[in-house]
Amino acid sequence: MSFMNKMLASVGIGAATIDTILTKTRFIPGEEVSGTVQITGGKAAQPIDSISIFLMTEYIRESDDKKYREQSAVARHRVADSITIQPGEMKKIPFSFRIPFDVPLSIGHTPVWLKTGADIKNAVDPSDKDYITVNPGPLVRRAMEAIEGLDFVLRQTTCEASSRYRSGRLPFIQEFEYVPTGMFRGKLDELEAVFLSDGSSLEIILEIDKKARGLFGMLEEAMDMDEKHVRLAFTERELQDTSILSSKITAAIQRFA
């Protein structure tokens, strides 16, 4: 019977199960996520090589004019090394780790979740999936409020495969696409923003897509020459004054609008 239970457990029948219980599900970048990983033994003893939690998201990759959804691990935290779970036994392992600052925000259709996996040789690995919400930190929130204060409306947010504006740690960037409704309406088609923050400073990369005017403007648009890129850097102290933030963003847009 024991041999049969081991055989069934190896294909996932009567095997150990895993469940991650979080202390909360809403975070900002740089905040600590904590909880307990609960492992419940099945019908046979199973050695587990390791247990890890992955902070996951999705991004879009384009290839041959087609779009593909890819999954990417933003962070990995090792919860436990080699353990053995006995039949019917329950183990609770506490964990905590900090969410990296370059995690994408849960805005639009950007999913962020924790995937807990146990590595069991010659068997189906048990796993658990828990969605979380990542809200903007204070610096990024002020920047977003400043852009919206200039009568820009957020149209969509996407994570896309890109080598631009990133250090190489992640294969994608999160872009925020705004449309003008006030003073820049008729001058810009859209404004794209990328926010890069380490918690104490902020860099904003703006892609300013000006509206085509005349034949030359239409030629520029056809050749993607109507898009200008601007980098703006702010310290935490500068971001306390919303007028500095708004005036720098306004000046950067007016240079190319």
C-alpha positions as CSV (number, residue, x, y, z in Angstrom):
1,M,0.0,0.0,0.0
2,S,2.8,2.4,0.9
3,F,4.5,1.7,-2.5
4,M,1.2,2.4,-4.3
5,N,0.7,5.6,-2.4
6,K,4.2,6.7,-3.4
7,M,3.4,5.9,-7.1
8,L,0.1,7.9,-6.9
9,A,1.8,10.8,-5.2
10,S,4.4,11.0,-8.0
11,V,1.6,11.8,-10.5
12,G,-0.1,14.2,-8.1
13,I,-2.8,11.9,-6.6
14,G,-2.8,12.0,-2.8
15,A,0.3,14.2,-2.9
16,A,1.3,17.0,-0.6
17,T,-0.5,20.3,-1.0
18,I,0.7,23.9,-0.5
19,D,-1.1,27.0,0.5
20,T,0.3,30.5,1.1
21,I,-1.5,32.8,3.6
22,L,-0.6,36.5,3.3
23,T,-1.0,39.0,6.1
24,K,-2.4,41.5,3.6
25,T,-2.7,41.7,-0.2
26,R,-2.2,45.5,-1.0
27,F,1.3,46.9,-1.2
28,I,3.5,49.7,-2.5
29,P,6.9,49.1,-4.1
30,G,9.6,48.6,-1.4
31,E,7.1,47.4,1.2
32,E,7.5,44.1,3.0
33,V,5.2,41.2,2.2
34,S,4.9,38.5,4.8
35,G,2.8,35.5,5.6
36,T,3.0,31.7,6.1
37,V,3.4,28.8,3.7
38,Q,1.4,25.9,4.8
39,I,2.3,22.4,3.6
40,T,0.0,19.5,4.2
41,G,1.3,16.0,3.6
42,G,-0.6,13.5,1.4
43,K,-0.8,9.8,1.6
44,A,2.9,9.2,1.4
45,A,6.0,10.8,2.8
46,Q,7.6,13.2,0.3
47,P,11.0,14.8,0.4
48,I,10.9,18.5,-0.7
49,D,14.2,19.9,-2.1
50,S,13.1,23.6,-1.7
51,I,10.2,25.9,-1.4
52,S,10.3,29.3,-3.1
53,I,7.9,32.3,-3.7
54,F,8.1,34.1,-7.0
55,L,6.7,37.6,-7.5
56,M,5.2,37.3,-11.0
57,T,3.7,39.5,-13.7
58,E,2.8,39.5,-17.4
59,Y,4.1,41.5,-20.3
60,I,3.5,41.7,-24.0
61,R,6.2,40.7,-26.5
62,E,5.8,41.4,-30.2
63,S,7.3,39.1,-32.9
64,D,6.5,38.9,-36.6
65,D,3.6,41.4,-36.2
66,K,2.0,39.2,-33.5
67,K,1.6,39.9,-29.8
68,Y,2.4,37.3,-27.2
69,R,1.8,37.3,-23.5
70,E,4.8,36.3,-21.5
71,Q,5.2,35.7,-17.7
72,S,8.2,37.1,-15.8
73,A,9.5,36.6,-12.3
74,V,10.2,40.1,-10.8
75,A,11.6,38.6,-7.6
76,R,12.3,35.2,-6.0
77,H,12.4,34.4,-2.3
78,R,13.6,31.1,-0.9
79,V,11.3,30.0,1.9
80,A,12.9,26.7,2.9
81,D,15.5,24.2,1.9
82,S,15.3,20.4,2.1
83,I,12.5,19.1,4.2
84,T,10.4,15.9,4.4
85,I,6.6,16.1,4.8
86,Q,5.1,13.0,6.4
87,P,1.6,11.6,5.5
88,G,-1.1,13.9,6.9
89,E,1.5,16.2,8.5
90,M,1.1,20.0,8.4
91,K,4.1,22.4,8.4
92,K,3.8,26.1,8.7
93,I,6.7,28.2,7.5
94,P,6.7,32.0,8.0
95,F,8.3,34.2,5.4
96,S,8.9,37.9,4.6
97,F,10.7,39.8,1.9
98,R,10.6,43.2,0.3
99,I,8.9,44.0,-2.9
100,P,11.4,45.5,-5.4
101,F,10.9,49.1,-6.5
102,D,10.7,48.1,-10.2
103,V,7.7,45.9,-9.7
104,P,4.9,47.0,-12.1
105,L,1.9,48.7,-10.7
106,S,-1.6,47.1,-10.6
107,I,-3.1,49.7,-12.9
108,G,-5.1,48.8,-16.0
109,H,-4.8,45.1,-17.0
110,T,-1.4,44.4,-15.3
111,P,-1.7,41.4,-13.1
112,V,0.8,40.8,-10.2
113,W,0.8,37.7,-8.1
114,L,2.8,35.4,-5.8
115,K,3.5,31.9,-7.0
116,T,4.6,29.5,-4.3
117,G,6.3,26.3,-5.6
118,A,7.7,23.2,-3.9
119,D,10.5,21.3,-5.7
120,I,9.8,17.6,-5.4
121,K,12.0,15.2,-7.4
122,N,10.2,12.7,-9.7
123,A,6.8,14.1,-8.8
124,V,4.3,16.8,-9.7
125,D,5.4,19.9,-7.9
126,P,2.6,21.5,-5.8
127,S,2.0,25.2,-6.2
128,D,-0.2,28.0,-5.1
129,K,-1.1,31.3,-6.8
130,D,-2.2,34.5,-4.9
131,Y,-3.0,37.8,-6.6
132,I,-1.9,41.0,-4.9
133,T,-2.4,44.7,-5.6
134,V,0.6,47.0,-6.0
135,N,-0.3,50.7,-5.7
136,P,2.0,53.6,-6.6
137,G,4.5,54.7,-3.9
138,P,4.4,58.3,-2.8
139,L,6.9,59.7,-5.3
140,V,5.3,58.0,-8.3
141,R,1.9,59.0,-7.1
142,R,2.8,62.7,-6.9
143,A,4.2,62.5,-10.5
144,M,1.0,60.9,-11.8
145,E,-1.1,63.5,-10.0
146,A,1.1,66.3,-11.5
147,I,0.6,64.9,-15.1
148,E,-3.2,64.6,-14.5
149,G,-3.2,68.1,-13.1
150,L,-2.0,69.3,-16.5
151,D,-5.3,67.9,-17.9
152,F,-3.9,64.6,-19.1
153,V,-6.1,61.5,-18.8
154,L,-4.6,58.0,-18.4
155,R,-5.8,56.0,-21.3
156,Q,-4.0,52.7,-20.7
157,T,-1.1,51.1,-19.0
158,T,0.9,48.3,-20.5
159,C,4.0,46.2,-19.7
160,E,5.9,45.7,-23.0
161,A,9.1,43.9,-23.9
162,S,11.8,46.6,-24.3
163,S,15.5,47.3,-23.9
164,R,14.8,51.0,-23.5
165,Y,14.9,52.8,-20.2
166,R,15.8,49.7,-18.2
167,S,19.0,48.4,-16.4
168,G,18.6,45.0,-17.9
169,R,17.2,43.3,-14.8
170,L,13.7,42.8,-16.2
171,P,12.8,42.1,-19.9
172,F,10.0,44.7,-19.9
173,I,9.0,48.2,-19.0
174,Q,5.7,49.6,-17.8
175,E,4.4,52.5,-19.9
176,F,1.6,54.9,-18.9
177,E,-0.2,56.3,-21.9
178,Y,-2.0,59.7,-21.5
179,V,-4.2,61.7,-23.8
180,P,-4.3,65.6,-23.6
181,T,-7.7,67.2,-22.8
182,G,-6.6,70.8,-21.8
183,M,-3.8,73.2,-23.0
184,F,-2.0,70.5,-25.0
185,R,-5.1,69.2,-26.8
186,G,-4.5,69.7,-30.5
187,K,-0.8,69.9,-30.0
188,L,-0.1,66.3,-28.9
189,D,-1.5,63.0,-29.9
190,E,-0.5,61.4,-26.7
191,L,2.1,61.4,-23.9
192,E,3.7,58.2,-22.6
193,A,5.5,58.1,-19.3
194,V,7.8,55.7,-17.6
195,F,8.4,56.1,-13.9
196,L,11.7,54.8,-12.4
197,S,12.0,55.2,-8.6
198,D,14.2,53.7,-5.9
199,G,12.1,55.1,-3.1
200,S,14.2,58.2,-2.5
201,S,14.4,59.7,-6.0
202,L,12.4,59.6,-9.2
203,E,13.2,59.6,-12.9
204,I,10.5,60.2,-15.4
205,I,11.0,59.4,-19.1
206,L,8.4,61.1,-21.3
207,E,7.7,60.2,-24.9
208,I,6.0,63.2,-26.4
209,D,4.0,62.4,-29.5
210,K,3.2,65.7,-31.2
211,K,0.2,66.1,-33.6
212,A,1.1,66.1,-37.2
213,R,0.7,69.5,-39.0
214,G,1.1,69.9,-42.7
215,L,3.0,67.7,-45.2
216,F,6.2,67.7,-43.2
217,G,4.4,66.8,-40.0
218,M,2.7,63.9,-41.8
219,L,6.1,62.7,-43.1
220,E,7.5,62.9,-39.6
221,E,4.6,60.9,-38.2
222,A,4.9,58.3,-40.9
223,M,8.6,57.9,-40.1
224,D,8.0,58.0,-36.3
225,M,10.1,61.2,-36.2
226,D,7.3,63.1,-34.4
227,E,8.1,61.3,-31.1
228,K,10.6,63.0,-28.8
229,H,12.1,61.6,-25.6
230,V,12.8,63.5,-22.4
231,R,14.4,62.4,-19.1
232,L,13.5,64.3,-16.0
233,A,15.2,63.6,-12.6
234,F,13.8,64.6,-9.2
235,T,15.0,64.2,-5.7
236,E,12.5,63.4,-2.9
237,R,12.8,66.9,-1.6
238,E,11.9,68.4,-5.0
239,L,8.9,66.1,-5.2
240,Q,7.5,67.7,-2.0
241,D,6.8,70.8,-4.0
242,T,4.2,70.0,-6.7
243,S,4.8,73.3,-8.5
244,I,8.4,72.3,-9.3
245,L,7.2,68.9,-10.6
246,S,4.4,70.4,-12.7
247,S,6.6,73.3,-14.1
248,K,9.4,70.9,-15.2
249,I,7.0,68.5,-16.9
250,T,5.2,71.5,-18.6
251,A,8.5,73.0,-19.8
252,A,9.6,69.6,-21.2
253,I,6.4,69.2,-23.2
254,Q,6.4,72.7,-24.5
255,R,9.8,72.3,-26.0
256,F,8.5,69.8,-28.4
257,A,4.7,70.4,-28.6
